[in-house]
Amino acid sequence: MKIRRFKLIYLPEGTSLKREFNIQMKHLWIVLSLVLTCFLVLSSGTAYILNNWFNAKKVSTLMFKNTRLEKQLKAARDKVEYMGQKVDHLARSNGELRAYVHLPVLDTDLLKMGIGGALPAPIGDSTGAEDLISRLDQMERQIGLQENSLAEIESQLADQEKMLRSLPSIRPVNGGAFSSYFGKRRDPFTGRWEPHMGLDINTHSGAPIYAAADGKVLHASREPAYGNVVVIDHGHGYRTLYAHMSRFACTKGEQVKRGEVIGYVGSTGRSTGPHLHYEVRRHNKHQNPLDYMFEGFQVARLP
């Protein structure tokens, strides 16, 4: 049997009074529906308000972080721009150094590795971080290129320094007067004009004789014409000869430095008095020793 209505009896505690309410079933369903509807509306409204509040707080936090990140990103872009300018400056200095040591200039395409100029502006949704990463990669390659170039320059400078220290460039004795020059002269013993392949420097007996450049002693011996003679091989085709010594201060096979004492002036061999006979040879061809006594190298004692 289908229930159409029911009775609700209300009995207050402590009294004999009672109240009766006749309620139809359809009215009950209407009331329950209204209560459920109000509950759902209130729940949805509360959820909506809370959700908006949490979202607003989250957005506010994200906006704060985004503002801070933008400032950091701008500072990073400025720093990278400054570093790019420094790398450009180093590249120009590197090119000048290469020219100074006679190395070929780096290829233009290698130098155009993205260094220099302003950073590109972000496009669309790009944060700009991609540009920074790309620029840093380019700078890393450019710095690697400059490092390799500097290593090549350093090697070239070391070779040039070694060559320069092997170049006869000082007066082999301090003071003294030139008595016979390179070329032809009248032989003091025969009176005839003969080739003179060196330079004679008159000075007192016992004056120290200095190596004109770094090298290895090939000979330190006595010969009929030269008397006590020392020959030094300096490498790069250069050799020097020091004749008529009174005594030696070096031995065959010894490594000597420019400005190091190798012997003392004397009058041994075919000589008319104390002096140094000094020769410079390059690839076995005699050179004028005066061409190898450079200004500023008058004093023989050099570092």
For each residue, the residues with C-beta under 8 A, 3 or more apart:
1:
2:
3: 6 25
4: 24 25
5: 22 23 24 25
6: 3 22 23 25 28
7: 20 21 22 23
8: 20 21 22 23
9: 18 19 20 21
10: 18 19 20 21
11: 15 17 18
12: 15 17
13:
14:
15: 11 12
16:
17: 11 12
18: 9 10 11
19: 9 10
20: 7 8 9 10
21: 7 8 9 10
22: 5 6 7 8
23: 5 6 7 8 27 28
24: 4 5 27 28
25: 3 4 5 6 28 29
26: 29 30
27: 23 24 30 31
28: 6 23 24 25 31 32
29: 25 26 32 33
30: 26 27 33 34
31: 27 28 34 35
32: 28 29 35 36
33: 29 30 36 37
34: 30 31 37 38
35: 31 32 38 39
36: 32 33 39 40
37: 33 34 40 41
38: 34 35 41 42
39: 35 36 42 43
40: 36 37 43 44
41: 37 38 44 45
42: 38 39 45 46
43: 39 40 46 47
44: 40 41 47 48
45: 41 42 48 49
46: 42 43 49 50
47: 43 44 50 51
48: 44 45 51 52
49: 45 46 52 53
50: 46 47 53 54
51: 47 48 54 55
52: 48 49 55 56
53: 49 50 56 57
54: 50 51 57 58
55: 51 52 58 59
56: 52 53 59 60
57: 53 54 60 61
58: 54 55 61 62
59: 55 56 62 63
60: 56 57 63 64
61: 57 58 64 65
62: 58 59 65 66
63: 59 60 66 67
64: 60 61 67 68
65: 61 62 68 69
66: 62 63 69 70
67: 63 64 70 71
68: 64 65 71 72
69: 65 66 72 73
70: 66 67 73 74
71: 67 68 74 75
72: 68 69 75 76
73: 69 70 76 77 127 128 129 132
74: 70 71 77 78
75: 71 72 78 79
76: 72 73 79 80 132
77: 73 74 80 81 119 128 131 132
78: 74 75 81 82
79: 75 76 82 83
80: 76 77 83 84 119 132 135 136 139
81: 77 78 84 85 118 119
82: 78 79 85 86
83: 79 80 86 87 139
84: 80 81 87 88 115 116 117 135 139
85: 81 82 88 89 116
86: 82 83 89 90
87: 83 84 90 91 115 139 142 143 146
88: 84 85 91 92 115 116
89: 85 86 92 93
90: 86 87 93 94 146
91: 87 88 94 95 111 115 142 146
92: 88 89 95 96
93: 89 90 96 97
94: 90 91 97 98 106 146 149 150 153
95: 91 92 98 99 105 106
96: 92 93 99 100
97: 93 94 100 101 150 153
98: 94 95 101 103 104 105 106 149 152 153
99: 95 96 102 103 105
100: 96 97
101: 97 98 153 156 157 160
102: 99 156
103: 98 99 152 153 156
104: 98
105: 95 98 99
106: 94 95 98 110 111 145 149
107: 110 111
108: 111 112
109: 112
110: 106 107 113 145
111: 91 106 107 108
112: 108 109
113: 110 138 141 142 145
114: 134 135 138 142
115: 84 87 88 91 138 139 142
116: 84 85 88
117: 84
118: 81
119: 77 80 81 128 131 132 135
120: 123 131
121:
122: 126 127 128 131
123: 120 126
124:
125:
126: 122 123 130 131
127: 73 122 130
128: 73 77 119 122 131 132
129: 73 132 133
130: 126 127 133 134
131: 77 119 120 122 126 128 134 135
132: 73 76 77 80 119 128 129 135 136
133: 129 130 136 137
134: 114 130 131 137 138
135: 80 84 114 119 131 132 138 139
136: 80 132 133 139 140
137: 133 134 140 141
138: 113 114 115 134 135 141 142
139: 80 83 84 87 115 135 136 142 143
140: 136 137 143 144
141: 113 137 138 144 145
142: 87 91 113 114 115 138 139 145 146
143: 87 139 140 146 147
144: 140 141 147 148
145: 106 110 113 141 142 148 149
146: 87 90 91 94 142 143 149 150
147: 143 144 150 151
148: 144 145 151 152
149: 94 98 106 145 146 152 153
150: 94 97 146 147 153 154
151: 147 148 154 155
152: 98 103 148 149 155 156
153: 94 97 98 101 103 149 150 156 157
154: 150 151 157 158
155: 151 152 158 159
156: 101 102 103 152 153 159 160
157: 101 153 154 160 161
158: 154 155 161 162
159: 155 156 162 163
160: 101 156 157 163 164
161: 157 158 164 165
162: 158 159 165 166 235
163: 159 160 166 167 235 236
164: 160 161 167 169
165: 161 162 213 214 257 258
166: 162 163 213 214 215 234 235 236 238
167: 163 164 213 234 236 238 292
168: 212 213 234 238 240 280 289 292
169: 164 212 213 258 292 293 294 297
170: 210 212 213 258 259 293 294 297 298 299 300 302
171: 174 201 293 297 298 299 300
172: 201 209 210 211 212 240 242 276 278 300
173: 176 201 203 207 208 209 210 265 276 300
174: 171 207 208 299 300
175: 203 207
176: 173 201 202 203 207 275 276
177: 201 202 203
178: 181 199 200 201 202
179: 200 201 202 275
180: 185 196 199 200
181: 178 185 196 199 290
182: 196 197 198 199 286 287 288 289 290
183: 195 196 288
184: 193 194 195 196
185: 180 181 193 194 196
186: 191 192 193 194
187: 190 191 192 193 194
188: 191 272
189: 270 272
190: 187 194
191: 186 187 188
192: 186 187
193: 184 185 186 187
194: 184 185 186 187 190
195: 183 184
196: 180 181 182 183 184 185 200
197: 182 279 286
198: 182 241 243 277 278 279 280 286 289
199: 178 180 181 182 277 278 279 288 289 290
200: 178 179 180 196 275 276 277 278
201: 171 172 173 176 177 178 179 275 276 278
202: 176 177 178 179 273 274 275
203: 173 175 176 177 207 265 274 275 276
204: 207 265 274
205: 246 264 265 266 267 274
206: 246 264 265 266
207: 173 174 175 176 203 204 264 265 276
208: 173 174 249 261 263 264 265 300
209: 172 173 230 242 245 249 261 262 263 264 265 276
210: 170 172 173 258 259 260 261 262 300 301
211: 172 214 215 232 240 256 257 258 259 260 262
212: 168 169 170 172 232 234 240 258 278 280 292
213: 165 166 167 168 169 170 232 234 238 240 258
214: 165 166 211 234 255 256 257 258
215: 166 211 232 233 234 235 238 239 240 255 256
216: 232 233 253 254 255 256
217: 220 230 231 232 250 251 252 253 254 255 256 262
218: 231 232 233 239 252
219: 229 230 231 252
220: 217 229 230 248 250 251 252 254 263
221: 228 229 252
222: 227 228 229 268 269
223: 226 227 229 269
224: 269 270
225: 269 270
226: 223 229 241 243 244 269 270 277
227: 222 223 243 244 245 266 267 268 269 270 271
228: 221 222 243 244 245 246 247 248 263 266 268 269
229: 219 220 221 222 223 226 241 242 243 244 245 269
230: 209 217 219 220 241 242 245 248 250 262 263
231: 217 218 219 239 240 241 242
232: 211 212 213 215 216 217 218 239 240 242 256 262
233: 215 216 218 238 239
234: 166 167 168 212 213 214 215 238 239 240
235: 162 163 166 215 238
236: 163 166 167
237: 282 283
238: 166 167 168 213 215 233 234 235 280 281 282
239: 215 218 231 232 233 234 280 281 282
240: 168 172 211 212 213 215 231 232 234 278 279 280 281
241: 198 226 229 230 231 277 278 279 281
242: 172 209 229 230 231 232 245 262 263 276 277 278
243: 198 226 227 228 229 269 276 277 278 279
244: 226 227 228 229 265 266 267 268 269 271 274 275 276 277
245: 209 227 228 229 230 242 248 263 264 265 266 268 276
246: 205 206 228 263 264 265 266 267 268 274
247: 228 263 264 266
248: 220 228 230 245 251 262 263
249: 208 209 261 262 263 264
250: 217 220 230 254 256 260 262 263
251: 217 220 248 254
252: 217 218 219 220 221
253: 216 217
254: 216 217 220 250 251
255: 214 215 216 217
256: 211 214 215 216 217 232 250 260 262
257: 165 211 214 260
258: 165 169 170 210 211 212 213 214 302
259: 170 210 211 300 301 302 303
260: 210 211 250 256 257
261: 208 209 210 249 264
262: 209 210 211 217 230 232 242 248 249 250 256
263: 208 209 220 228 230 242 245 246 247 248 249 250
264: 205 206 207 208 209 245 246 247 249 261
265: 173 203 204 205 206 207 208 209 244 245 246 274 275 276
266: 205 206 227 228 244 245 246 247 271 274
267: 205 227 244 246 271 272 273 274 275
268: 222 227 228 244 245 246 271
269: 222 223 224 225 226 227 228 229 243 244
270: 189 224 225 226 227
271: 227 244 266 267 268 274 275 277
272: 188 189 267
273: 202 267
274: 202 203 204 205 244 246 265 266 267 271
275: 176 179 200 201 202 203 244 265 267 271
276: 172 173 176 200 201 203 207 209 242 243 244 245 265
277: 198 199 200 226 241 242 243 244 271
278: 172 198 199 200 201 212 240 241 242 243 289
279: 197 198 199 240 241 243 286 289
280: 168 198 212 238 239 240 286 287 288 289 291 292
281: 238 239 240 241 284 285 286 287
282: 237 238 239 285 287
283: 237
284: 281
285: 281 282
286: 182 197 198 279 280 281
287: 182 280 281 282 291 292
288: 182 183 199 280 291 292
289: 168 182 198 199 278 279 280 292 293
290: 181 182 199 293
291: 280 287 288
292: 167 168 169 212 280 287 288 289
293: 169 170 171 289 290 297 298
294: 169 170 297
295: 298
296:
297: 169 170 171 293 294 302
298: 170 171 293 295
299: 170 171 174 302
300: 170 171 172 173 174 208 210 259
301: 210 259
302: 170 258 259 297 299
303: 259
